[in-house]
Amino acid sequence: MASFVNHQFAGLRCPPLSSSPLSKPSSAASSKAPARPSFCSAAVIAGTYALTSAQKERQKLKEVFEEAYDRCRTAPMEGVAFTVEDFHSALEKYDFDSEIGTKVKGTVFMTDMNGALVDITAKSSAYLPVQEACIHKIKHVSEAGIYPGLVEEFVIIGEMNADDSLILSLRSIQYDLAWERCRQLQAEDVIVKGKVVGGNKGGVVAIVEGLRGFVPFSQISAKSTAEELIDKELPLKFVEVDEEQSRLVLSNRKAMADSQAQLGIGSVVLGTVQSLKPYGAFVDIGGINGLLHVSQISHDRVSDISTVLQPGDTLKVMILSHDRERGRVSLSTKKLEPTPGDMIRNPKLVFEKADEMAQIFRQRIAQAEAMARADMLRFQPESGLTLNSEGILGPLTSDLPAEGLDLSEIPPADD
């Protein structure tokens, strides 16, 4: 560039300073100073040329940018292999229904003290709060078996306003399964264990299958207060299971009645008098409160129960009836008396002879049932059974012909 400028402007010279009207050198200086060539004009012209080149470069860049802007505005996808259709199809792979109540499958990839982050293949990760991780109360999600890498089905219950991420729940799914399990257990009429966690004037609250159920005091076999039953486990049976009304009613009395295999009619059990009422005494027979009615204490009339029994007394009683549905058991000491009035005069003798008297009572019951069945069979000889002289059912006696009676030799009746 420098050689080009020198070549183009060679020979050009600045005028001598003496020619300037502003300079008046002395004649001596003028005569002594030799004349030298000047390159001032060449430098000015070179600068002007360089400025023109920069302007041209800027103009060229401007044209390139304008062309690119026009191409982006009119044909933005020109020369791009990834089309709009490809973009939409890629989004559809990760599209899912994010409405409240929708179930989604996700993978836990991080946990903390407040919950867990879950990848549900959405635009952003979802969050599982610790209070929604389990139907039971827990302090950390690890207590519910939630850890990174766990693949589980969750239900969407909300959305966080801060970053539009979704809020998940496992508790809602477990809640529905718990109600279904309770309905199944009620249909099967099984006994479950429930831990008492609270109470009020009407009964206690027990946890069964993760749900809070109510046990009325009338359905608790032993006379106890709510405070005495807190943190205790009770055997329970389902009385009412209504998910729509969130109503779960349980009975300890029914469970205890079914758990006692020895409560057959006529069996003798050991009990403890719990309380006295004008109409009878409540006796605890292994967790079940049975009623010993005043009329079943003795063959002799008892006008004042306290003269015969006191709370805390231990005695043997016989089962008269057992209502499994209502959880009620009726008791008797009257049937155990060797002679009428022994329960009043000599209760010790009654307890000593209790098993013997109960056996006699059961034999009488069996004979009465046999006689009742025999009365029904008297009119049904085709059944092949008959009643012998001892009152025992058996096959037909051998003195009758196997084919039945022969009526051919019987003369016809007179007109």
Secondary structure, 3 states (H helix, E strand, C coil): CHHHHHHHCCCCCCCCHHHCCCCCCCHHHHHHCCCCCCCHHHHHHHHHHHHHHHHHHHHHHHHHHHHHHHHHHHCCCCCCCCCHHHHHHHHHCCCCCCCCCCEEEEEEEEECCCEEEEECCCCCCEEEEHHHCCCCCCCCHHHHCCCCCCEEEEEEEEECCCCCCEEEECHHHHHHHHHHHHHHHHHHCCCEEEEEEEECCCEEEEEECCEEEEEEHHHCCCCCCHHHHCCCEEEEEEEEEECCCCEEEEEHHHHHHHHCCCCCCCCEEEEEEEEEECCEEEEECCCCEEEEEHHHCCCCCCCCHHHCCCCCCEEEEEEEEEECCCCEEEEECHHHCCCCCHHHHCHHHHHHCHHHHHHHHHHHHHHHHHHHHHHHHCCCHHHCEEECCCCCEEECCCCCCCCCCCCCCCCCCCC
